[in-house]
């Protein structure tokens, strides 16, 4: 899995701890909430950046991303599992086979003699027979979200930079929240 981490400046962390020293257990709360908000915004940013490049819905991209956080840790990981071709918008079945487009503005591909089917388990996908006989069939898949993130130039770096900038802002916001709560 692809794992994204953002580092926190130690000096800023000590300054926030000094400010919040008067409020009991405030620092872990501030950090947990700030990291959670940063991870949530970073996932949204990843989904938007990937959706600009690839012909997928943001919800399908989001299901391939996993987020974790605590008071001192936050990460986003992407699955290696390749995405079924049916999850790409515009995948259609015609007389010659199945047409699909992975990259926005890119060429449409054709899987000759391919077909869209629903399995007994309820799973829908794009399939092709391995030989002339009825079975076995093989599901056709596109790239994984992990492959898209690592294969698109600048996508990962830009998302990490934005998350780093957001973390500082969210820490400041949460410090303000703690002071307003404490004054009550």
C-alpha positions as CSV (number, residue, x, y, z in Angstrom):
1,X,0.0,0.0,0.0
2,X,1.0,3.6,-0.7
3,X,1.4,5.4,2.6
4,X,1.4,9.2,2.8
5,X,2.8,11.0,6.0
6,X,3.2,14.6,6.8
7,X,5.8,15.7,9.3
8,X,5.2,18.4,12.0
9,X,7.8,21.0,12.9
10,X,9.1,20.3,16.5
11,X,9.4,24.0,17.3
12,X,5.8,24.7,16.4
13,X,4.6,21.7,18.4
14,X,6.5,22.9,21.5
15,X,5.1,26.4,21.1
16,X,1.5,25.0,20.9
17,X,2.2,22.9,24.0
18,X,3.5,25.9,25.9
19,X,0.3,27.9,25.0
20,X,-2.0,25.1,26.1
21,X,-0.2,24.2,29.3
22,X,-2.9,25.8,31.5
23,X,-5.7,23.7,30.0
24,X,-5.7,20.0,31.1
25,X,-5.3,17.4,28.4
26,X,-5.8,20.0,25.7
27,X,-2.7,19.2,23.6
28,X,-3.7,15.6,22.7
29,X,-7.3,16.8,21.8
30,X,-5.9,19.6,19.6
31,X,-3.5,17.4,17.8
32,X,-6.1,14.5,17.3
33,X,-8.7,16.9,15.8
34,X,-6.2,18.8,13.7
35,X,-4.7,15.6,12.3
36,X,-8.2,14.1,11.6
37,X,-9.3,17.3,9.7
38,X,-6.0,17.3,7.8
39,X,-6.4,13.6,6.8
40,X,-10.0,14.2,5.8
41,X,-9.1,17.2,3.6
42,X,-6.1,15.4,2.1
43,X,-8.3,12.4,1.1
44,X,-10.7,14.8,-0.5
45,X,-7.8,16.5,-2.3
46,X,-6.5,13.2,-3.5
47,X,-10.0,12.2,-4.9
48,X,-10.3,15.5,-6.7
49,X,-6.8,15.3,-8.2
50,X,-7.2,11.7,-9.3
51,X,-10.7,12.4,-10.8
52,X,-9.2,15.2,-12.9
53,X,-6.8,12.7,-14.5
54,X,-8.8,9.4,-14.6
55,X,-12.3,8.7,-15.8
56,X,-13.6,7.4,-12.4
57,X,-16.2,8.6,-9.9
58,X,-14.8,10.2,-6.7
59,X,-16.8,7.7,-4.6
60,X,-15.0,4.8,-6.3
61,X,-11.6,6.4,-5.8
62,X,-12.5,7.0,-2.1
63,X,-13.3,3.3,-1.6
64,X,-9.7,2.6,-2.6
65,X,-8.2,5.0,-0.1
66,X,-7.9,4.3,3.6
67,X,-7.3,6.8,6.3
68,X,-5.9,6.5,9.9
69,X,-5.2,9.0,12.6
70,X,-4.5,9.5,16.3
71,X,-3.2,12.3,18.4
72,X,0.3,12.0,17.0
73,X,-0.2,10.2,13.7
74,X,-2.2,10.4,10.5
75,X,-1.8,8.5,7.2
76,X,-3.6,7.8,4.0
77,X,-3.0,4.6,2.1
78,X,-4.1,3.4,-1.3
79,X,-5.0,-0.2,-2.3
80,X,-2.9,-2.2,-4.8
81,X,-6.0,-4.0,-6.1
82,X,-6.6,-3.1,-9.7
83,X,-9.9,-1.4,-10.5
84,X,-12.5,-3.2,-12.6
85,X,-13.1,-1.6,-16.0
86,X,-16.8,-1.2,-15.2
87,X,-15.9,1.4,-12.6
88,X,-14.5,3.7,-15.3
89,X,-17.2,6.1,-16.6
90,X,-18.3,5.4,-20.2
91,X,-17.6,1.7,-20.3
92,X,-20.1,0.2,-22.7
93,X,-20.9,-3.0,-24.4
94,X,-21.4,-3.1,-28.2
95,X,-21.6,-5.6,-31.0
96,X,-17.8,-5.9,-31.3
97,X,-17.0,-6.0,-27.6
98,X,-16.6,-3.6,-24.6
99,X,-15.3,-0.1,-25.1
100,X,-13.7,1.8,-22.2
101,X,-11.7,4.9,-21.4
102,X,-9.3,5.1,-18.5
103,X,-7.6,8.5,-18.9
104,X,-9.8,11.6,-19.4
105,X,-9.3,12.8,-22.9
106,X,-7.4,9.7,-23.8
107,X,-8.2,7.1,-26.5
108,X,-11.0,4.6,-26.0
109,X,-9.9,1.0,-25.8
110,X,-11.7,-2.0,-27.1
111,X,-11.8,-5.6,-25.7
112,X,-13.0,-7.6,-28.6
113,X,-15.5,-10.3,-27.8
114,X,-15.6,-8.9,-24.2
115,X,-18.9,-8.7,-22.4
116,X,-20.4,-7.1,-19.2
117,X,-21.9,-9.7,-16.9
118,X,-23.2,-10.1,-13.3
119,X,-21.9,-13.1,-11.4
120,X,-23.9,-15.2,-9.0
121,X,-22.3,-13.3,-6.1
122,X,-23.8,-10.0,-7.5
123,X,-20.4,-8.7,-8.7
124,X,-20.6,-6.9,-12.1
125,X,-17.6,-6.7,-14.4
126,X,-16.1,-6.8,-17.8
127,X,-15.1,-10.3,-18.8
128,X,-13.6,-12.1,-21.7
129,X,-13.5,-15.8,-22.5
130,X,-10.0,-17.3,-22.3
131,X,-10.7,-19.8,-25.1
132,X,-13.4,-20.4,-27.6
133,X,-15.3,-22.6,-25.2
134,X,-17.8,-21.2,-22.7
135,X,-15.6,-21.4,-19.6
136,X,-13.2,-20.2,-18.1
137,X,-13.7,-16.4,-18.3
138,X,-11.3,-13.8,-17.0
139,X,-12.2,-10.3,-15.6
140,X,-10.5,-7.4,-17.3
141,X,-9.2,-4.7,-15.0
142,X,-7.7,-1.2,-15.2
143,X,-4.9,0.3,-13.1
144,X,-5.2,0.5,-9.3
145,X,-5.6,3.8,-7.5
146,X,-2.1,3.2,-6.1
147,X,-0.7,2.9,-9.7
148,X,-2.5,6.1,-10.7
149,X,-1.1,8.1,-7.8
150,X,2.5,6.9,-8.3
151,X,2.3,7.1,-12.1
152,X,0.9,10.6,-12.4
153,X,3.8,13.2,-12.2
154,X,3.5,15.7,-9.4
155,X,0.2,14.4,-8.0
156,X,1.7,12.9,-4.8
157,X,4.0,15.8,-4.1
158,X,1.3,18.4,-4.5
159,X,-1.1,16.6,-2.2
160,X,1.6,16.2,0.5
161,X,2.5,19.9,0.3
162,X,-1.1,21.0,0.6
163,X,-1.7,18.6,3.6
164,X,1.4,20.1,5.3
165,X,0.1,23.6,4.9
166,X,-3.4,22.6,6.2
167,X,-2.0,20.9,9.3
168,X,-0.6,24.1,10.7
169,X,-3.8,26.0,10.0
170,X,-5.9,23.3,11.6
171,X,-3.7,23.3,14.7
172,X,-4.1,27.0,15.1
173,X,-7.9,26.6,14.6
174,X,-8.1,23.9,17.3
175,X,-6.0,26.0,19.8
176,X,-8.6,28.7,19.4
177,X,-11.4,26.2,19.9
178,X,-9.8,25.0,23.2
179,X,-9.4,28.6,24.5
180,X,-13.1,29.4,23.7
181,X,-14.1,26.2,25.5
182,X,-11.9,27.0,28.5
183,X,-13.2,30.5,28.9
184,X,-16.8,29.3,29.3
